[in-house]
Amino acid sequence: MTSLTEAVMEWSDLVNAFRQEMLSLPVRASDSIPGINDRSGAERILTGMVYEALS
């Protein structure tokens, strides 16, 4: 492999890892929001925000 190919593959791996962390954020964060009683509602809002940021 050329160093360019390796760099592209490593960058792709980093972007995919970041995307997966971002997509897991709403589930993890919904419990941390003070005053929120509707966890599924919080997850929906956060999921929408994450998808907006990723697009």
PyMOL commands that set and color helices and strands:
alter all, ss='L'
color gray80, all
select helices_A, chain A and resi 3-32+39-54
alter helices_A, ss='H'
color red, helices_A
deselect
rebuild
show_as cartoon
